[in-house]
Amino acid sequence: MSKVIGIDFSKQTFDVSFREENKLLHEVYANNLKGFKRVH
């Protein structure tokens, strides 16, 4: 089974979307070091 992750960057934020157990999950993070650390 393959996984698909969508990432969209803007100046202020970036959005991350992915499917997990037939649910579509979407989160928005600040486009800075703190935001990138939250994703990891």
NORSUL-V732368 format. One record per pair of residues at least 4 apart in sequence whose C-alpha atoms are under 7 Angstrom apart, sorted by the first residue. I is the first residue (numbers start at 1). J is the second residue. D is the distance in Angstrom with one decimal. If there is no record, write none. Layout:
I,J,D
I,J,D
This chain:
4,18,6.2
5,17,5.8
5,18,4.7
6,16,5.7
6,17,5.0
6,18,6.3
7,14,6.9
7,15,5.6
7,16,4.6
7,17,6.5
8,14,5.4
8,15,5.2
8,16,6.7
9,13,6.3
9,14,4.3
9,15,6.6
10,14,5.8
11,31,6.6
12,30,6.1
12,31,5.3
13,28,6.6
13,29,5.5
13,30,4.4
13,31,4.4
14,28,5.8
14,29,5.4
14,30,6.4
14,31,5.7
15,27,5.8
15,28,4.4
15,29,6.4
16,26,5.7
16,27,5.4
16,28,6.4
17,25,5.5
17,26,4.3
17,27,6.5
18,24,5.8
18,25,5.4
18,26,6.7
19,23,5.4
19,24,4.5
19,25,5.9
20,24,6.5
29,35,5.1
30,35,4.6
31,35,5.8
32,36,6.4
33,37,6.2
34,38,6.4
35,39,6.7
36,40,6.7
